[in-house]
Amino acid sequence: MSTDLIWRTSSTGLDDTARLAESLGSRLRGGEVIELVSDVGGGKTTFVKTLAKGFGSADAVASPSFTISREYVSGDKIMYHFDFYRLTDPGIVANELAEAVGDRKGVVVVEWANIVENVLPVERVTINIRNTGDTTRELELLYPDSLAYLIPDNA
């Protein structure tokens, strides 16, 4: 991954994390790819819930762990949410991911992306979420300069 910039912040609770995700979601234009990285139960799907809200989708967000992918609509844009946790081989779902990545009106969010690394574009945002306590987290956003518009103003 080509990463030029790093932005870090601490979250003291779910509200802090939700504000960041919603702010990021409101800046999405279409064509972006976001990779979410954390341990099991680290808050990835919760992050996507408020990311989709900021994106403008009123669709109910749920973990795609068993369905592999879900879509959330906002006007003429779609957020594609993939979760490869249960897969050891992405198979045909890698083709679905590649099509979503090519959709310039779509936003792609991927959890457990290690098995589809070769499908993801170099130009993407990687968000590392690390639990530091019961309700606290550290978030690290790795991003190229071309996607700097997604980062909160206080970065």
Wavefront OBJ file of the C-alpha trace (Angstrom):
o trace
v 0.000 0.000 0.000
v 1.271 3.447 -0.873
v 0.836 5.483 2.281
v 2.086 9.003 2.497
v 0.327 10.214 5.613
v -0.682 8.977 9.052
v -3.307 10.481 11.368
v -3.845 9.176 14.897
v -6.443 9.882 17.531
v -7.710 8.402 20.766
v -11.336 7.607 21.445
v -12.601 7.687 25.016
v -15.852 5.944 24.151
v -18.273 4.873 21.474
v -19.483 8.449 20.960
v -15.962 9.636 20.035
v -15.505 6.788 17.585
v -18.971 7.391 16.119
v -18.233 11.102 15.588
v -15.047 10.259 13.697
v -16.778 7.625 11.544
v -19.735 9.887 10.771
v -17.412 12.769 9.850
v -15.411 10.495 7.571
v -18.621 9.136 6.013
v -19.878 12.646 5.251
v -16.725 13.313 3.206
v -17.034 10.247 0.972
v -17.559 11.176 -2.684
v -17.557 7.759 -4.311
v -14.636 5.736 -5.598
v -12.918 5.413 -2.202
v -11.772 2.165 -0.612
v -11.481 1.844 3.168
v -9.810 -1.097 4.861
v -10.697 -1.662 8.524
v -8.202 -3.539 10.688
v -8.717 -4.671 14.283
v -9.114 -7.750 16.407
v -12.373 -9.690 16.625
v -14.846 -7.478 18.479
v -12.649 -4.437 17.916
v -15.438 -2.199 16.661
v -15.204 -2.526 12.874
v -18.912 -3.101 12.229
v -19.878 -0.433 14.772
v -17.554 1.951 12.901
v -19.274 1.063 9.606
v -22.709 1.789 11.123
v -21.867 5.441 11.721
v -19.715 5.654 8.583
v -22.818 4.670 6.572
v -24.915 7.188 8.515
v -22.459 9.962 7.643
v -22.488 8.726 4.034
v -26.223 9.426 4.057
v -27.586 5.896 4.134
v -30.619 5.118 6.276
v -30.177 1.385 5.643
v -29.710 -0.889 8.647
v -26.064 -1.887 8.933
v -25.218 -5.397 10.073
v -22.065 -7.457 10.050
v -21.594 -9.279 6.757
v -19.566 -12.056 8.432
v -21.965 -14.739 7.196
v -23.231 -13.089 4.012
v -19.716 -11.836 3.076
v -21.082 -8.573 1.659
v -23.841 -6.029 2.174
v -24.820 -2.825 0.393
v -26.048 0.469 1.846
v -27.603 3.052 -0.481
v -27.348 6.837 -0.306
v -29.034 8.608 -3.214
v -27.258 7.421 -6.353
v -24.262 6.077 -4.392
v -23.690 2.686 -2.790
v -21.475 1.632 0.097
v -20.238 -1.929 -0.398
v -19.323 -3.592 2.910
v -17.242 -6.783 2.728
v -16.118 -9.032 5.578
v -13.680 -11.828 4.696
v -13.227 -13.110 8.261
v -14.610 -16.597 7.662
v -12.910 -17.196 4.310
v -9.594 -18.872 3.612
v -10.044 -18.382 -0.141
v -12.100 -15.474 -1.467
v -13.127 -17.384 -4.608
v -15.733 -15.636 -6.710
v -16.301 -13.000 -4.013
v -12.946 -11.492 -5.056
v -14.557 -10.771 -8.438
v -17.493 -9.078 -6.700
v -15.010 -6.986 -4.706
v -13.096 -6.046 -7.871
v -16.340 -4.879 -9.508
v -17.230 -2.811 -6.440
v -13.749 -1.240 -6.386
v -14.285 -0.234 -10.028
v -17.616 1.479 -9.269
v -16.772 5.210 -9.207
v -20.082 5.987 -7.448
v -19.457 3.300 -4.876
v -17.513 3.301 -1.649
v -15.912 0.022 -0.612
v -15.330 -0.893 3.035
v -13.416 -4.117 3.696
v -12.881 -6.021 6.942
v -10.280 -8.815 7.160
v -8.775 -7.840 3.801
v -5.574 -9.886 4.008
v -6.845 -12.568 1.599
v -7.902 -9.999 -1.018
v -4.883 -7.700 -0.759
v -4.165 -8.182 -4.473
v -7.664 -6.908 -5.379
v -7.476 -3.713 -3.320
v -6.128 -0.545 -4.897
v -2.920 1.013 -3.641
v -4.812 4.291 -3.165
v -6.949 3.498 -0.113
v -7.455 4.446 3.513
v -6.470 1.863 6.107
v -7.983 2.376 9.546
v -6.328 0.481 12.379
v -8.524 0.260 15.482
v -6.823 -0.862 18.660
v -8.702 -1.394 21.913
v -6.826 0.226 24.799
v -9.435 -0.358 27.520
v -13.048 -1.344 28.052
v -14.363 1.619 26.061
v -11.191 3.319 24.811
v -9.545 2.887 21.439
v -6.673 4.252 19.419
v -7.417 4.858 15.765
v -4.717 5.221 13.150
v -5.597 6.273 9.612
v -3.058 5.561 6.879
v -3.823 7.342 3.633
v -2.270 8.752 0.468
v -2.302 12.484 -0.181
v -5.015 11.971 -2.822
v -7.456 10.951 -0.050
v -6.468 13.609 2.502
v -9.882 15.291 2.040
v -11.368 12.455 4.124
v -9.381 13.300 7.243
v -11.037 15.509 9.891
v -10.143 19.192 9.832
v -8.218 18.981 13.080
v -5.735 16.480 11.610
l 1 2 3 4 5 6 7 8 9 10 11 12 13 14 15 16 17 18 19 20 21 22 23 24 25 26 27 28 29 30 31 32 33 34 35 36 37 38 39 40 41 42 43 44 45 46 47 48 49 50 51 52 53 54 55 56 57 58 59 60 61 62 63 64 65 66 67 68 69 70 71 72 73 74 75 76 77 78 79 80 81 82 83 84 85 86 87 88 89 90 91 92 93 94 95 96 97 98 99 100 101 102 103 104 105 106 107 108 109 110 111 112 113 114 115 116 117 118 119 120 121 122 123 124 125 126 127 128 129 130 131 132 133 134 135 136 137 138 139 140 141 142 143 144 145 146 147 148 149 150 151 152 153 154 155
